[in-house]
Amino acid sequence: MGHTGMRQRKDRSVLKLLVIALAMGTLLAGCSSTSSNGARVVDRNNAAPKRPTVTSGQYIVKPGDTLFSIAFRYGWDYKELAARNNIPAPYTIRPGQPIRFSSGAGGSTTVVGSTSSSSRTTVIRRPVATTAPATSNGKSATTAPSTTSQTVAQVPAAERAVGGWTWPASGVLIGKFASNGSLNKGIDIAGDLGQPVFAASDGAVVYAGSGLRGYGELIIIKHSDTYVSAYGHNRRLLVREGQQVKAGQTIAEMGSTGTDRVKLHFEIRRQGKPVDPLQFLPRR
């Protein structure tokens, strides 16, 4: 009986070791599966500020503003914004001038806020909630003010096929375009401090400065009546407003202004609406 008991204890020990080995194998397999599938890494610094199209109220022009920068900031096509405010080409504006977003005057709540570190002031009028007729239970229903979300332009295949676009910087792609209206409106490219930033296509510089919150030192280039591109977080700007540039020309030095790591934030806008730059840039 003593020999039999020892054998039973030995068998139980072996069985226990097998169970432990099986459990460890399952755990390692799970870890391997997670690794092979690739965990989604989110760099929260890649997300540019949410910029819904503003369709009510007005903005008061501050020193350094251009019509292009105001249109870019509030999700407008610059031609439409100019037409709404009866501003003819070359779209000259002056400090103190109101830029109207709404199609007409109306009752509203005025919200005044700073839009950058240089204390630019935005005046936006938002619709006030209205009270609907009484419901069957005798209570009145309150209608919340409507909001306008950022629209993402759909790019025709014929336009995407047109050449002339080049990569604005070399480096690893660390942030991709998001079309859900709340995340990245372009792409983010990691690089080294001071490395060159290039114009992605021929055009004219319509904005060069740091007045748009969340972009740091920013350049906006107008390529046509339809397209503009933007280059944010630069360390130093090498072009001025009004200057003509060619595709591949160095326009800035990569930096980390407006963010906490060295990278280039690059956007393409079609008629004021963000589009995925990877639809235009050549494969690499």
Backbone bond lengths (Angstrom), bond angles and torsions (degrees), N, CA, C in turn:
res aa  C-N    CA-C-N  psi(-1)  N-CA   C-N-CA  omega(-1)  CA-C   N-CA-C  phi
1 M - - - 1.468 - - 1.515 110.68 -
2 G 1.338 115.50 -35.96 1.464 118.33 178.37 1.507 111.14 -63.14
3 H 1.331 116.09 -41.97 1.475 119.28 179.21 1.526 111.25 -65.35
4 T 1.341 114.15 -40.98 1.482 118.73 179.63 1.522 111.08 -64.06
5 G 1.330 116.70 -41.47 1.473 120.35 179.40 1.514 112.07 -63.18
6 M 1.320 115.96 -42.03 1.468 119.55 178.65 1.533 110.17 -62.53
7 R 1.341 115.17 -39.98 1.471 118.42 -179.82 1.526 110.92 -64.83
8 Q 1.335 116.63 -40.45 1.473 120.29 179.55 1.530 110.93 -63.75
9 R 1.353 115.56 -42.56 1.459 118.22 177.96 1.526 111.12 -62.49
10 K 1.333 115.62 -38.85 1.471 119.56 178.64 1.516 111.15 -64.22
11 D 1.343 115.82 -42.13 1.466 119.74 179.25 1.529 110.84 -62.82
12 R 1.361 115.62 -39.88 1.465 118.27 178.56 1.522 111.46 -65.55
13 S 1.310 117.53 -37.11 1.472 121.25 177.95 1.520 111.22 -64.37
14 V 1.330 115.92 -42.74 1.474 120.06 178.42 1.519 109.99 -62.72
15 L 1.350 116.15 -43.92 1.467 120.26 179.89 1.527 111.01 -61.93
16 K 1.335 116.11 -40.61 1.470 119.99 178.84 1.512 111.39 -63.19
17 L 1.322 117.28 -41.02 1.478 121.40 177.83 1.520 111.25 -63.94
18 L 1.359 116.37 -38.76 1.463 120.14 178.82 1.530 111.06 -64.30
19 V 1.348 115.71 -40.82 1.472 119.71 178.93 1.519 110.76 -63.78
20 I 1.344 116.81 -42.94 1.467 120.51 179.28 1.520 110.40 -63.34
21 A 1.343 116.17 -43.36 1.471 120.07 -179.96 1.514 111.18 -62.44
22 L 1.351 116.13 -41.11 1.460 120.07 179.16 1.526 111.49 -63.56
23 A 1.338 116.05 -41.68 1.468 119.91 179.30 1.518 111.36 -64.68
24 M 1.319 116.83 -42.88 1.466 120.35 178.79 1.523 111.15 -63.54
25 G 1.339 116.01 -38.78 1.466 119.75 178.78 1.509 112.16 -63.39
26 T 1.338 115.72 -40.79 1.479 119.61 178.46 1.516 111.25 -64.62
27 L 1.345 116.64 -40.95 1.469 120.95 179.71 1.510 111.44 -63.33
28 L 1.348 115.83 -44.04 1.472 119.64 179.58 1.509 111.20 -65.73
29 A 1.330 116.68 -37.14 1.471 120.10 178.58 1.510 110.52 -63.60
30 G 1.347 115.64 -39.97 1.464 119.49 178.46 1.501 111.54 -63.32
31 C 1.334 117.18 -42.87 1.468 120.65 178.72 1.513 110.94 -63.57
32 S 1.349 115.73 -40.98 1.464 119.76 -179.83 1.501 110.83 -63.91
33 S 1.370 116.26 -40.23 1.459 120.29 179.89 1.507 110.96 -63.19
34 T 1.334 117.15 -41.81 1.464 120.32 179.38 1.506 111.02 -62.97
35 S 1.333 115.86 -40.33 1.452 120.02 -178.29 1.508 111.19 -67.52
36 S 1.374 116.95 -41.99 1.453 119.34 -176.69 1.506 111.87 -69.72
37 N 1.348 116.58 -32.36 1.464 118.90 179.27 1.509 111.79 -75.00
38 G 1.315 118.15 -23.35 1.449 121.40 178.13 1.509 112.06 85.17
39 A 1.303 116.98 107.80 1.463 119.51 177.12 1.510 109.55 -72.97
40 R 1.318 116.77 141.99 1.455 121.21 -179.62 1.520 109.68 -76.86
41 V 1.304 115.47 120.25 1.456 121.04 179.44 1.521 108.32 -100.96
42 V 1.309 116.91 125.00 1.462 121.30 -178.33 1.518 109.15 -111.17
43 D 1.317 115.60 115.94 1.459 121.05 173.91 1.522 106.90 -91.74
44 R 1.321 117.02 101.85 1.458 119.88 -174.65 1.524 111.93 -64.75
45 N 1.317 116.71 -17.09 1.457 118.67 177.47 1.523 111.92 -76.30
46 N 1.370 116.24 -11.05 1.459 119.18 179.05 1.523 111.33 -75.38
47 A 1.318 116.63 -20.89 1.456 119.70 -173.57 1.513 111.08 -79.39
48 A 1.326 115.08 114.04 1.460 119.15 175.05 1.524 108.49 -71.98
49 P 1.323 118.23 154.80 1.458 119.92 -178.30 1.526 111.73 -58.21
50 K 1.325 115.36 142.39 1.457 119.28 177.15 1.515 109.31 -65.49
51 R 1.350 115.82 127.89 1.456 120.29 -176.27 1.525 109.38 -126.98
52 P 1.321 119.09 81.45 1.458 119.81 177.90 1.515 110.84 -67.06
53 T 1.326 116.14 149.23 1.453 120.38 176.99 1.524 109.01 -66.19
54 V 1.323 116.17 124.51 1.461 121.52 -179.82 1.520 108.61 -88.27
55 T 1.314 117.21 124.74 1.464 121.41 -177.21 1.521 112.51 -122.20
56 S 1.329 117.06 15.85 1.466 119.56 176.52 1.516 109.40 -144.30
57 G 1.324 115.29 157.43 1.461 120.51 177.76 1.514 113.19 78.42
58 Q 1.330 115.72 -158.08 1.454 120.63 -176.38 1.520 110.97 -151.75
59 Y 1.324 115.32 164.31 1.461 122.34 177.33 1.525 107.69 -121.53
60 I 1.317 117.24 137.12 1.458 121.39 178.51 1.529 108.82 -96.80
61 V 1.307 116.52 120.81 1.460 122.40 -175.49 1.524 110.99 -62.47
62 K 1.319 116.04 134.54 1.460 123.55 177.21 1.529 109.50 -113.37
63 P 1.336 118.53 160.79 1.464 120.89 177.43 1.528 111.02 -55.68
64 G 1.318 116.57 132.85 1.457 121.63 -179.39 1.511 114.19 97.08
65 D 1.337 117.73 -15.55 1.460 120.88 177.65 1.521 110.85 -70.85
66 T 1.322 115.65 149.89 1.460 121.95 167.14 1.522 106.91 -128.09
67 L 1.315 117.32 161.92 1.453 119.53 177.81 1.525 110.11 -61.40
68 F 1.336 116.36 -34.80 1.459 120.77 -179.41 1.525 110.80 -66.01
69 S 1.336 117.78 -42.28 1.465 119.80 -179.02 1.524 111.06 -68.95
70 I 1.333 117.31 -36.18 1.467 120.32 177.92 1.527 109.82 -67.32
71 A 1.329 116.64 -43.97 1.467 120.49 178.41 1.527 110.74 -61.85
72 F 1.332 116.74 -42.16 1.470 121.19 179.88 1.529 110.48 -63.66
73 R 1.333 115.96 -42.96 1.462 121.15 -177.00 1.518 112.15 -63.43
74 Y 1.330 117.36 -37.74 1.459 120.51 -173.44 1.528 114.06 -108.50
75 G 1.352 116.61 16.35 1.458 120.25 171.25 1.512 115.60 75.31
76 W 1.328 117.31 27.55 1.458 121.39 -178.67 1.530 111.75 -105.12
77 D 1.318 116.09 153.73 1.456 121.71 164.07 1.526 106.22 -78.09
78 Y 1.325 117.53 129.16 1.468 120.09 -173.56 1.525 112.15 -60.38
79 K 1.346 118.16 -32.36 1.463 120.40 179.89 1.529 110.78 -67.84
80 E 1.330 116.46 -39.75 1.465 120.34 179.10 1.526 110.86 -67.54
81 L 1.337 115.73 -40.33 1.462 119.09 179.17 1.525 110.60 -66.48
82 A 1.326 116.40 -39.34 1.465 120.40 177.54 1.526 110.89 -63.87
83 A 1.336 116.60 -42.47 1.463 120.54 179.61 1.525 111.34 -64.46
84 R 1.328 116.51 -39.69 1.462 119.83 -179.44 1.526 111.21 -63.85
85 N 1.341 116.36 -30.33 1.465 120.26 -177.21 1.531 112.84 -106.56
86 N 1.327 116.89 11.64 1.470 122.13 177.96 1.530 111.78 54.77
87 I 1.328 116.09 45.67 1.465 121.46 178.70 1.526 108.43 -105.90
88 P 1.319 117.96 113.01 1.471 120.50 -178.04 1.533 111.53 -79.61
89 A 1.335 115.64 161.55 1.475 120.08 173.58 1.520 108.27 -60.37
90 P 1.315 119.90 143.30 1.478 129.07 8.82 1.515 114.39 -88.44
91 Y 1.320 118.46 29.98 1.465 123.78 171.18 1.535 113.28 63.64
92 T 1.302 115.33 45.96 1.467 120.68 178.29 1.523 110.38 -79.08
93 I 1.333 116.52 131.92 1.468 121.75 176.58 1.520 108.65 -127.11
94 R 1.322 117.12 165.38 1.464 121.16 -176.13 1.527 109.87 -133.30
95 P 1.326 118.13 151.91 1.474 121.09 177.78 1.520 111.53 -55.94
96 G 1.313 115.76 138.98 1.456 121.53 -179.22 1.514 113.34 90.94
97 Q 1.322 117.92 -12.96 1.460 121.10 -178.95 1.527 110.34 -75.47
98 P 1.342 118.72 132.20 1.466 120.11 177.26 1.529 110.53 -80.79
99 I 1.320 116.11 135.43 1.461 122.08 173.99 1.526 106.51 -109.96
100 R 1.306 115.79 113.86 1.466 121.44 -172.70 1.530 110.54 -89.35
101 F 1.342 115.72 134.31 1.458 121.35 176.38 1.521 112.08 -99.51
102 S 1.341 116.43 -32.68 1.452 120.48 -176.86 1.525 110.33 -79.84
103 S 1.325 115.34 158.68 1.464 120.15 179.22 1.515 111.96 -83.45
104 G 1.351 117.70 -12.36 1.453 121.43 179.00 1.508 110.55 -165.86
105 A 1.331 117.20 168.16 1.465 121.09 -179.45 1.515 109.92 -76.48
106 G 1.335 116.20 157.11 1.459 120.09 178.31 1.511 110.86 -172.40
107 G 1.339 117.21 162.68 1.454 121.28 177.25 1.510 110.74 -61.97
108 S 1.329 117.08 141.04 1.443 119.16 -175.65 1.508 111.25 -165.37
109 T 1.338 113.95 169.21 1.450 121.96 173.28 1.512 108.14 -102.03
110 T 1.313 118.20 129.19 1.462 121.42 -177.63 1.516 110.47 -90.54
111 V 1.319 116.18 128.44 1.454 122.37 177.74 1.512 108.27 -118.37
112 V 1.318 117.61 122.87 1.460 122.27 -179.87 1.514 107.93 -114.00
113 G 1.333 117.35 126.64 1.457 120.26 -178.59 1.500 110.83 -148.76
114 S 1.334 116.22 156.33 1.455 122.11 176.57 1.504 108.97 -82.00
115 T 1.321 118.11 135.21 1.458 121.98 -178.71 1.505 113.14 -107.24
116 S 1.327 118.68 1.96 1.459 120.12 178.12 1.506 109.88 -165.11
117 S 1.342 114.68 173.40 1.454 119.74 179.97 1.517 112.05 -67.14
118 S 1.335 117.26 -17.07 1.459 120.58 179.72 1.521 111.30 -90.69
119 S 1.338 116.23 13.81 1.482 123.30 174.10 1.508 112.98 60.80
120 R 1.336 116.83 42.84 1.455 119.09 171.08 1.519 107.38 -70.90
121 T 1.314 117.08 141.73 1.456 120.79 -175.51 1.512 110.52 -111.85
122 T 1.326 115.90 128.60 1.449 121.83 177.36 1.511 109.31 -107.97
123 V 1.308 115.93 134.63 1.453 120.18 175.37 1.516 107.24 -114.29
124 I 1.331 116.14 112.96 1.452 121.26 -177.54 1.518 108.34 -122.98
125 R 1.312 115.46 130.98 1.456 119.68 177.44 1.517 108.49 -104.62
126 R 1.333 116.06 126.04 1.451 121.14 -177.50 1.519 110.22 -114.03
127 P 1.336 117.60 144.30 1.466 120.21 -178.83 1.519 111.45 -59.56
128 V 1.348 115.75 141.03 1.459 121.64 177.04 1.517 108.80 -87.50
129 A 1.339 116.83 143.25 1.460 120.56 179.49 1.522 109.88 -59.13
130 T 1.316 116.17 140.41 1.462 121.20 -178.64 1.521 109.90 -108.98
131 T 1.330 115.96 158.53 1.459 121.36 -179.58 1.518 109.42 -104.86
132 A 1.323 115.82 124.18 1.456 121.63 -178.35 1.520 109.64 -85.63
133 P 1.360 117.29 166.48 1.471 120.26 177.59 1.522 110.76 -57.88
134 A 1.349 115.38 158.96 1.467 121.35 -178.78 1.516 110.89 -60.86
135 T 1.339 116.70 143.01 1.452 122.00 178.43 1.517 109.19 -87.17
136 S 1.339 115.64 -178.08 1.467 120.10 -176.27 1.513 112.85 -63.29
137 N 1.346 117.28 -23.92 1.459 119.40 179.24 1.522 113.23 -89.70
138 G 1.343 115.55 6.89 1.448 119.96 175.86 1.505 114.98 88.79
139 K 1.344 117.46 -4.80 1.464 121.48 -179.76 1.522 110.01 -96.83
140 S 1.316 114.75 145.80 1.464 118.28 179.09 1.517 109.29 -86.00
141 A 1.318 115.45 145.97 1.468 120.90 -179.58 1.519 108.83 -99.19
142 T 1.317 116.65 135.78 1.460 121.65 179.60 1.524 110.37 -100.02
143 T 1.296 116.30 127.74 1.467 121.46 179.21 1.504 109.26 -94.42
144 A 1.328 117.00 122.80 1.464 120.92 -179.04 1.517 109.63 -73.09
145 P 1.335 117.37 150.50 1.463 119.84 178.02 1.510 110.40 -64.61
146 S 1.328 115.36 142.40 1.459 119.74 -179.12 1.520 110.11 -79.23
147 T 1.314 115.25 151.14 1.455 120.75 176.96 1.506 109.30 -122.03
148 T 1.306 116.03 152.58 1.455 121.12 -179.82 1.514 108.85 -110.75
149 S 1.325 117.69 120.08 1.458 121.14 -178.93 1.523 110.31 -87.19
150 Q 1.347 115.72 161.45 1.450 121.36 -179.44 1.520 109.90 -65.32
151 T 1.313 117.34 129.73 1.452 122.31 178.69 1.518 109.86 -94.17
152 V 1.321 116.67 137.46 1.455 121.79 177.38 1.520 108.13 -105.28
153 A 1.324 116.84 122.90 1.457 121.23 -175.83 1.515 111.08 -70.99
154 Q 1.325 116.36 141.79 1.451 122.04 173.54 1.522 108.03 -93.33
155 V 1.321 116.69 122.92 1.458 121.00 -174.16 1.522 110.35 -94.74
156 P 1.338 118.22 122.46 1.461 120.44 177.23 1.523 110.72 -59.94
157 A 1.331 115.81 144.92 1.464 120.69 -178.61 1.521 111.62 -58.62
158 A 1.338 117.20 -35.50 1.462 120.42 -179.40 1.524 111.29 -62.40
159 E 1.329 117.10 -37.52 1.463 120.45 179.11 1.524 111.04 -71.72
160 R 1.340 116.89 -38.23 1.462 119.54 -179.94 1.519 111.17 -64.97
161 A 1.331 116.75 -27.40 1.458 120.64 -176.79 1.527 112.55 -78.96
162 V 1.325 116.59 -15.66 1.466 119.82 -178.92 1.524 109.75 -68.35
163 G 1.335 116.98 131.62 1.457 121.16 -177.45 1.517 112.06 -80.15
164 G 1.328 116.07 -171.84 1.449 120.90 176.42 1.504 114.43 108.54
165 W 1.350 118.90 -10.38 1.454 121.33 179.81 1.527 110.05 -95.76
166 T 1.324 116.44 138.39 1.457 122.00 176.54 1.528 109.10 -129.24
167 W 1.317 116.65 162.05 1.460 120.67 179.50 1.525 110.25 -66.52
168 P 1.328 117.77 135.73 1.469 120.61 -177.58 1.528 113.98 -79.19
169 A 1.326 117.67 -10.23 1.470 120.80 179.33 1.515 108.69 -167.40
170 S 1.320 115.37 156.33 1.458 120.10 172.13 1.517 108.53 -92.75
171 G 1.321 116.69 150.99 1.454 120.09 -179.13 1.507 111.43 142.55
172 V 1.334 115.41 177.60 1.458 122.03 -177.38 1.527 110.31 -82.21
173 L 1.319 116.43 134.40 1.465 121.72 176.15 1.523 108.48 -75.56
174 I 1.327 117.21 114.39 1.466 121.26 -175.84 1.523 112.78 -112.43
175 G 1.306 118.49 -5.84 1.455 121.15 178.54 1.510 110.17 -149.68
176 K 1.328 116.66 129.74 1.458 121.27 -179.16 1.521 111.19 -107.49
177 F 1.318 114.60 161.60 1.451 123.27 179.66 1.527 109.76 -62.03
178 A 1.335 116.38 137.92 1.461 121.96 175.86 1.520 108.36 -121.61
179 S 1.327 116.34 129.87 1.465 120.30 -173.90 1.515 113.40 -101.70
180 N 1.342 117.57 14.35 1.468 119.21 -175.78 1.516 113.32 -89.92
181 G 1.326 118.23 7.43 1.456 120.51 173.66 1.510 115.19 84.22
182 S 1.350 118.70 1.36 1.457 118.34 -176.87 1.521 114.01 -134.25
183 L 1.325 118.25 -8.65 1.456 120.22 -177.01 1.512 111.47 -114.30
184 N 1.328 115.89 -137.47 1.457 120.44 -171.17 1.525 112.83 -72.87
185 K 1.332 116.18 128.63 1.460 121.46 179.39 1.525 111.71 -97.23
186 G 1.318 116.62 14.20 1.456 120.94 178.09 1.513 108.98 -161.46
187 I 1.330 116.35 -148.21 1.452 121.00 176.20 1.522 108.68 -125.44
188 D 1.331 116.47 160.21 1.452 122.27 178.51 1.518 109.27 -123.51
189 I 1.322 116.22 131.89 1.458 122.68 -177.94 1.519 108.72 -120.24
190 A 1.330 116.83 121.87 1.461 121.16 178.26 1.524 109.62 -78.72
191 G 1.324 115.40 151.55 1.459 119.43 179.27 1.504 111.26 -167.11
192 D 1.324 115.59 -165.28 1.457 122.19 -179.01 1.524 110.35 -102.04
193 L 1.314 115.71 147.07 1.452 121.18 179.94 1.530 109.98 -57.71
194 G 1.320 115.79 125.15 1.461 120.82 177.38 1.514 115.22 90.56
195 Q 1.334 118.72 -4.32 1.467 118.88 -179.80 1.525 109.91 -69.29
196 P 1.336 118.32 154.69 1.466 120.04 -173.31 1.524 114.00 -69.90
197 V 1.324 114.22 143.95 1.456 123.26 171.77 1.519 106.72 -112.25
198 F 1.336 116.96 132.36 1.456 121.57 -172.84 1.531 111.93 -111.11
199 A 1.325 116.50 150.47 1.461 121.13 171.22 1.520 107.95 -66.90
200 A 1.319 117.61 132.72 1.459 121.37 -176.23 1.523 112.58 -80.69
201 S 1.325 116.87 -14.93 1.459 121.30 178.22 1.529 108.05 -164.99
202 D 1.334 116.24 166.21 1.460 119.56 177.75 1.526 110.59 -63.05
203 G 1.332 116.08 148.03 1.455 118.16 177.68 1.509 112.54 171.73
204 A 1.330 115.98 -167.67 1.457 122.87 179.84 1.519 109.21 -122.79
205 V 1.319 116.73 136.75 1.463 121.78 178.43 1.522 108.33 -73.00
206 V 1.322 116.86 120.58 1.472 120.84 -179.36 1.526 111.56 -110.31
207 Y 1.334 116.77 -8.84 1.466 119.72 174.69 1.521 108.95 -155.78
208 A 1.342 115.43 136.23 1.462 121.86 174.99 1.520 107.27 -147.79
209 G 1.336 116.27 106.26 1.457 119.09 -177.32 1.508 111.69 175.07
210 S 1.333 115.85 -166.43 1.464 121.39 -175.95 1.527 111.81 -127.43
211 G 1.323 117.00 28.52 1.454 120.47 -174.99 1.508 115.65 -85.19
212 L 1.347 119.09 -6.88 1.458 121.07 -178.90 1.523 109.28 -102.43
213 R 1.308 116.11 112.19 1.462 121.87 -176.01 1.527 111.57 -57.90
214 G 1.331 115.44 134.08 1.450 121.08 177.68 1.510 115.05 94.93
215 Y 1.346 117.31 -6.91 1.462 121.13 -177.54 1.528 113.38 -112.57
216 G 1.320 117.87 -10.76 1.459 119.97 -176.14 1.515 111.02 62.80
217 E 1.338 116.20 -144.39 1.470 121.27 175.70 1.526 108.00 -72.06
218 L 1.332 115.76 115.45 1.469 121.99 -168.68 1.522 112.02 -122.83
219 I 1.333 115.50 144.29 1.467 122.66 172.08 1.522 107.86 -123.31
220 I 1.326 116.70 134.67 1.467 122.16 172.72 1.522 107.72 -119.42
221 I 1.332 116.04 130.22 1.469 121.82 -179.71 1.523 108.92 -117.17
222 K 1.326 116.08 129.87 1.463 122.08 175.20 1.527 107.95 -92.22
223 H 1.331 116.35 120.58 1.467 121.01 -177.70 1.524 112.26 -98.88
224 S 1.313 116.22 -29.20 1.462 121.58 -179.89 1.511 107.70 -164.24
225 D 1.323 117.24 -175.84 1.459 119.90 176.13 1.525 111.27 -69.05
226 T 1.329 117.11 -11.07 1.464 121.32 -177.00 1.513 113.13 -105.79
227 Y 1.337 117.46 -37.60 1.466 120.41 -169.84 1.521 113.87 -118.67
228 V 1.350 114.57 140.44 1.462 122.67 167.27 1.527 107.08 -132.37
229 S 1.330 116.02 156.44 1.461 120.44 175.06 1.519 108.74 -128.70
230 A 1.338 115.63 155.16 1.467 120.87 -176.69 1.527 109.72 -132.14
231 Y 1.354 115.12 145.56 1.463 122.50 -175.65 1.536 107.22 -133.59
232 G 1.344 116.94 109.34 1.454 119.64 -172.91 1.520 114.82 -114.02
233 H 1.345 115.35 165.22 1.467 125.75 176.91 1.525 113.77 72.10
234 N 1.329 117.60 23.67 1.464 120.21 -178.85 1.531 112.07 -70.46
235 R 1.332 115.38 154.76 1.461 120.28 174.00 1.524 110.62 -82.20
236 R 1.345 115.75 -40.58 1.461 120.12 -177.92 1.521 109.08 -146.95
237 L 1.330 116.20 136.61 1.456 121.93 178.01 1.523 109.35 -94.18
238 L 1.326 116.88 134.84 1.460 121.73 -175.10 1.521 112.80 -112.08
239 V 1.317 117.83 5.25 1.462 122.03 178.55 1.521 108.45 -130.20
240 R 1.298 116.40 165.18 1.466 122.19 -178.46 1.526 109.33 -123.08
241 E 1.326 115.56 161.86 1.459 120.26 178.36 1.514 110.38 -62.18
242 G 1.331 115.64 137.29 1.457 121.61 -179.08 1.515 113.31 92.90
243 Q 1.311 118.50 -11.33 1.463 121.64 -177.46 1.526 111.02 -78.50
244 Q 1.336 116.63 137.73 1.455 122.72 174.84 1.523 109.26 -83.89
245 V 1.323 116.82 137.01 1.462 120.76 179.83 1.523 109.93 -130.40
246 K 1.323 115.46 158.25 1.454 122.65 178.76 1.521 110.00 -111.13
247 A 1.337 117.02 154.68 1.455 121.52 176.81 1.523 109.57 -57.17
248 G 1.320 116.54 131.24 1.448 120.97 179.46 1.512 114.59 89.57
249 Q 1.331 117.52 -5.35 1.468 121.04 179.04 1.526 109.63 -75.22
250 T 1.335 117.08 138.58 1.457 121.42 177.39 1.523 109.50 -71.28
251 I 1.336 115.92 123.85 1.465 120.50 -177.10 1.527 112.46 -117.19
252 A 1.343 117.39 -15.79 1.464 120.04 -176.91 1.517 110.10 -162.47
253 E 1.338 114.74 172.95 1.456 122.23 172.47 1.521 108.23 -112.31
254 M 1.325 116.69 132.35 1.457 120.99 -178.07 1.530 111.07 -63.21
255 G 1.327 115.75 142.36 1.459 120.08 -178.54 1.510 112.24 -151.12
256 S 1.324 115.40 -156.08 1.466 121.07 -177.88 1.525 111.23 -136.32
257 T 1.337 118.22 23.27 1.462 120.13 178.76 1.525 109.44 -66.36
258 G 1.331 115.85 133.53 1.456 120.00 179.67 1.513 114.19 80.39
259 T 1.337 118.02 4.65 1.458 121.58 179.10 1.517 108.19 -152.52
260 D 1.342 117.46 -176.89 1.459 118.91 -175.97 1.523 113.98 -116.00
261 R 1.326 117.15 17.46 1.455 120.33 174.10 1.527 108.57 -150.41
262 V 1.317 115.98 158.85 1.464 120.60 -179.99 1.521 108.75 -75.78
263 K 1.326 115.66 122.40 1.461 120.60 178.46 1.517 109.14 -169.01
264 L 1.324 115.05 163.66 1.464 121.66 171.82 1.516 108.40 -109.27
265 H 1.328 116.38 127.12 1.461 120.83 170.66 1.517 107.21 -98.59
266 F 1.340 116.96 122.93 1.461 122.21 -173.52 1.521 109.75 -124.49
267 E 1.330 115.40 130.19 1.462 121.04 177.95 1.520 110.72 -128.40
268 I 1.332 115.11 151.46 1.464 122.66 167.71 1.520 106.65 -122.93
269 R 1.327 116.46 130.69 1.470 121.03 177.98 1.531 109.18 -117.38
270 R 1.319 114.86 133.13 1.460 121.84 176.25 1.524 108.30 -109.83
271 Q 1.327 116.40 114.51 1.464 122.02 -176.84 1.527 110.47 51.73
272 G 1.325 115.56 41.26 1.456 121.97 175.66 1.514 115.01 87.04
273 K 1.320 118.39 -10.78 1.459 121.71 -176.76 1.530 110.48 -103.76
274 P 1.351 117.52 139.95 1.469 120.23 -178.85 1.521 111.99 -69.76
275 V 1.324 115.62 140.47 1.463 122.72 175.35 1.526 108.07 -128.81
276 D 1.306 116.97 162.46 1.460 121.78 -178.12 1.527 110.05 -74.37
277 P 1.336 118.42 114.73 1.470 119.82 -179.38 1.523 113.58 -60.08
278 L 1.342 117.17 -27.06 1.460 119.67 -178.04 1.525 112.02 -68.19
279 Q 1.344 117.60 -14.20 1.459 120.41 173.97 1.526 111.27 -72.61
280 F 1.328 116.52 -20.34 1.458 121.63 -174.71 1.529 112.98 -107.41
281 L 1.316 116.58 -36.06 1.467 120.22 -174.19 1.525 110.86 -74.37
282 P 1.322 117.76 145.17 1.468 120.29 178.73 1.517 111.70 -66.59
283 R 1.323 116.55 151.52 1.467 121.65 177.53 1.515 109.22 -63.83
284 R 1.336 115.80 145.68 1.446 118.75 175.81 1.529 110.89 -144.77
